[in-house]
Amino acid sequence: MTQSPYVNRFERLLEPLQLRLAELQKNLDSIKDDHPDKQKTKLDVLTQINKTKQDIENTKKNLECSKEITIVRSDKVPNKIADHNVWNDCWYDEKRKLFVTHNKYFMKFEDVWKRPHQIQYQKETNDDGIIIKPEQIEFRFGYPSVIQKNSENEDVWFLLPTMTDNMLIDEIVMSRIKPKSQKDAILYRTKAERWITVGTDGFSMCEKENEISDKFGIFPPVPLEELKTLYGRN
């Protein structure tokens, strides 16, 4: 089986994180009882250890999910961009060190078009994608994402690419429909229409999301053909 081109990104990140964790543990062990500021120093190192452990956990999760990522390449993506830097209509421009997305969710914010670096990018490339700086990005389930507000005004990670059916793996869909915790919750936009509505709050799903929710028994299962009849889609 050919290895996914996305895997190397997270393999490269994992080793230095593990080395950093080992070094921090040594630093913690080396703090002597007679250290003049023992408690504060230990707390500082423990904070760094916990952060590094979380980074390792996230990187391992990204690594596993990246093995399942299918290469989907929108016609918006410049030919020179390598496959491992492309996620449908989102890509990483190595030359400019910028992420670019054509996800319509991000295009609706008027302020982003007024940013100096956005204006400069469009002048240089003649591309109308939205650019995001790497320091704003965190990878979730193998995909680049940024913090946005959900309907409850909580911070949540929003995936940069528009997700197609074959990009929607179980972990991604479940983290939208029924996340394990708030820190695991994500949002994303799908290319397929979300025409299946469940619950009283108008929660909607596309057919692929409905298929995955059925697999995990999240909502009372209704055969797809019955749903199509109900929504007049036959």
C-alpha positions as CSV (number, residue, x, y, z in Angstrom):
1,M,0.0,0.0,0.0
2,T,1.3,3.4,-1.0
3,Q,1.9,5.7,2.0
4,S,-0.3,8.8,2.0
5,P,1.7,12.0,1.0
6,Y,0.3,13.7,4.1
7,V,2.0,11.4,6.7
8,N,5.5,12.9,6.5
9,R,4.4,16.3,7.9
10,F,3.4,14.8,11.2
11,E,6.2,12.2,11.3
12,R,8.7,15.1,11.1
13,L,6.9,16.9,14.0
14,L,6.8,14.0,16.3
15,E,10.4,13.2,16.9
16,P,11.5,16.7,18.1
17,L,8.4,16.8,20.4
18,Q,9.5,13.5,21.9
19,L,13.0,14.8,22.4
20,R,11.7,18.0,24.0
21,L,9.6,16.0,26.4
22,A,12.6,13.9,27.4
23,E,14.7,17.0,27.9
24,L,12.0,18.7,30.0
25,Q,11.7,15.6,32.2
26,K,15.5,15.7,32.8
27,N,15.2,19.4,33.7
28,L,12.4,18.5,36.2
29,D,14.4,15.7,37.8
30,S,17.4,18.0,38.1
31,I,15.7,20.6,40.3
32,K,17.2,20.1,43.8
33,D,15.5,20.6,47.1
34,D,17.7,23.5,47.9
35,H,16.8,25.4,44.7
36,P,16.0,29.0,45.7
37,D,12.7,29.0,43.8
38,K,11.9,25.3,43.7
39,Q,8.1,25.4,43.6
40,K,7.8,28.0,40.8
41,T,10.5,26.4,38.7
42,K,8.9,23.0,39.0
43,L,5.5,24.4,38.1
44,D,7.0,26.2,35.0
45,V,8.6,22.9,33.8
46,L,5.5,20.9,34.6
47,T,3.4,23.3,32.5
48,Q,5.8,22.9,29.6
49,I,5.7,19.1,30.0
50,N,1.9,19.0,29.9
51,K,1.8,21.3,26.9
52,T,4.3,19.1,25.1
53,K,2.4,15.9,25.9
54,Q,-0.7,17.5,24.5
55,D,1.2,18.5,21.3
56,I,2.4,14.9,21.0
57,E,-1.1,13.5,21.5
58,N,-2.4,15.9,18.8
59,T,0.4,15.1,16.4
60,K,-0.2,11.3,16.8
61,K,-3.9,11.8,16.1
62,N,-3.1,13.9,13.0
63,L,-0.6,11.3,11.9
64,E,-3.2,8.4,12.2
65,C,-5.9,10.4,10.4
66,S,-3.5,11.6,7.7
67,K,-3.1,7.9,6.6
68,E,-6.8,7.9,5.6
69,I,-6.8,11.3,3.8
70,T,-7.7,11.0,0.1
71,I,-6.0,13.4,-2.3
72,V,-8.7,15.8,-3.5
73,R,-7.5,18.7,-5.6
74,S,-9.8,21.5,-6.7
75,D,-9.2,23.2,-10.0
76,K,-8.5,26.4,-8.0
77,V,-5.2,25.0,-6.8
78,P,-2.1,26.1,-8.8
79,N,-0.4,23.2,-10.6
80,K,3.0,23.9,-8.9
81,I,1.5,23.1,-5.4
82,A,2.6,19.6,-4.3
83,D,-0.1,17.1,-3.4
84,H,0.9,16.9,0.3
85,N,0.1,20.6,0.6
86,V,-3.3,20.4,-1.0
87,W,-6.7,19.7,0.7
88,N,-9.3,20.1,-2.0
89,D,-9.8,24.0,-2.3
90,C,-7.2,24.8,0.4
91,W,-3.4,24.6,0.1
92,Y,-0.1,25.7,1.7
93,D,2.0,28.1,-0.4
94,E,5.6,27.1,0.7
95,K,7.1,30.1,-1.1
96,R,5.0,32.7,0.7
97,K,4.5,30.6,3.8
98,L,0.8,31.1,3.8
99,F,-2.3,28.9,3.8
100,V,-4.9,29.7,1.2
101,T,-8.5,28.6,1.1
102,H,-11.5,29.0,-1.3
103,N,-13.9,27.8,1.3
104,K,-17.0,30.1,1.0
105,Y,-17.4,30.2,4.8
106,F,-14.3,32.3,5.1
107,M,-15.0,34.4,2.1
108,K,-18.2,35.9,3.7
109,F,-16.2,37.9,6.2
110,E,-15.9,41.4,4.8
111,D,-13.0,42.4,7.0
112,V,-10.6,39.8,5.7
113,W,-10.5,41.4,2.3
114,K,-9.2,44.7,3.8
115,R,-6.2,43.2,5.5
116,P,-2.9,44.5,3.9
117,H,-1.4,41.0,3.5
118,Q,-4.6,39.8,1.8
119,I,-4.5,42.7,-0.7
120,Q,-0.8,42.1,-1.3
121,Y,-1.4,38.4,-2.0
122,Q,-4.1,39.1,-4.5
123,K,-1.9,41.7,-6.3
124,E,1.0,39.2,-6.5
125,T,-1.1,36.1,-7.6
126,N,-4.3,37.3,-9.1
127,D,-5.9,34.6,-6.9
128,D,-9.1,35.4,-4.9
129,G,-8.5,32.9,-2.1
130,I,-8.5,33.9,1.6
131,I,-5.0,33.7,3.1
132,I,-4.2,32.6,6.7
133,K,-0.8,32.9,8.4
134,P,0.7,29.7,9.7
135,E,0.7,30.9,13.3
136,Q,-3.1,31.0,13.3
137,I,-3.3,27.3,12.1
138,E,-3.6,24.1,14.0
139,F,-4.0,20.8,12.3
140,R,-7.1,18.8,13.4
141,F,-7.6,15.2,12.1
142,G,-4.9,15.9,9.5
143,Y,-6.4,19.1,8.1
144,P,-5.5,22.7,8.7
145,S,-8.0,24.6,10.8
146,V,-8.5,28.0,12.6
147,I,-10.4,29.1,15.7
148,Q,-13.9,30.4,15.1
149,K,-17.0,30.9,17.2
150,N,-19.8,28.4,17.2
151,S,-23.5,29.2,17.6
152,E,-23.0,29.2,21.4
153,N,-20.2,31.8,21.0
154,E,-17.6,29.2,22.1
155,D,-14.2,28.8,20.4
156,V,-14.1,25.8,18.1
157,W,-11.7,24.7,15.3
158,F,-13.1,25.2,11.8
159,L,-11.4,23.2,9.0
160,L,-10.0,25.3,6.2
161,P,-10.9,23.1,3.2
162,T,-14.4,22.5,1.9
163,M,-15.0,18.9,2.8
164,T,-16.0,16.4,0.1
165,D,-17.7,13.0,0.9
166,N,-14.4,11.1,0.6
167,M,-12.7,13.5,3.0
168,L,-15.3,12.9,5.7
169,I,-13.8,10.1,7.8
170,D,-15.6,8.8,10.9
171,E,-13.5,10.8,13.4
172,I,-14.2,14.1,11.6
173,V,-18.0,13.6,11.4
174,M,-18.2,12.4,15.0
175,S,-16.3,15.5,16.2
176,R,-19.0,17.6,14.6
177,I,-22.0,15.6,15.6
178,K,-21.0,14.3,19.0
179,P,-17.6,15.5,20.2
180,K,-16.0,13.8,23.2
181,S,-15.4,17.2,24.7
182,Q,-15.5,20.9,23.8
183,K,-11.7,20.8,22.9
184,D,-12.4,17.9,20.4
185,A,-15.3,19.8,18.7
186,I,-14.8,20.9,15.1
187,L,-16.9,22.6,12.4
188,Y,-16.5,22.4,8.7
189,R,-18.3,23.2,5.5
190,T,-19.3,20.4,3.1
191,K,-19.4,20.4,-0.7
192,A,-22.5,18.2,-0.6
193,E,-25.7,19.9,0.5
194,R,-26.9,19.4,4.0
195,W,-30.5,18.6,3.4
196,I,-31.2,16.1,6.2
197,T,-32.5,17.9,9.4
198,V,-32.6,16.2,12.8
199,G,-33.7,17.4,16.2
200,T,-35.5,20.6,17.1
201,D,-32.6,22.9,16.7
202,G,-32.3,22.5,12.9
203,F,-29.1,20.4,13.0
204,S,-28.4,19.4,9.4
205,M,-26.4,16.7,7.7
206,C,-25.4,15.7,4.2
207,E,-25.8,12.1,3.1
208,K,-22.3,11.0,4.1
209,E,-22.7,12.5,7.6
210,N,-26.0,10.8,8.0
211,E,-24.4,7.5,6.9
212,I,-21.7,7.8,9.6
213,S,-24.2,8.9,12.3
214,D,-26.3,5.8,11.5
215,K,-23.2,3.6,11.9
216,F,-22.7,4.9,15.5
217,G,-26.4,5.1,16.4
218,I,-26.4,8.8,17.1
219,F,-29.9,9.5,15.8
220,P,-32.8,7.2,15.2
221,P,-32.0,5.5,11.9
222,V,-34.2,6.3,8.9
223,P,-33.5,4.6,5.6
224,L,-32.0,7.0,3.0
225,E,-34.7,6.3,0.5
226,E,-37.4,7.1,3.1
227,L,-35.6,10.4,3.9
228,K,-35.5,11.3,0.1
229,T,-39.2,10.6,-0.1
230,L,-39.8,12.7,3.0
231,Y,-37.8,15.6,1.6
232,G,-39.1,15.3,-2.0
233,R,-35.7,14.2,-3.4
234,N,-36.8,11.1,-5.3
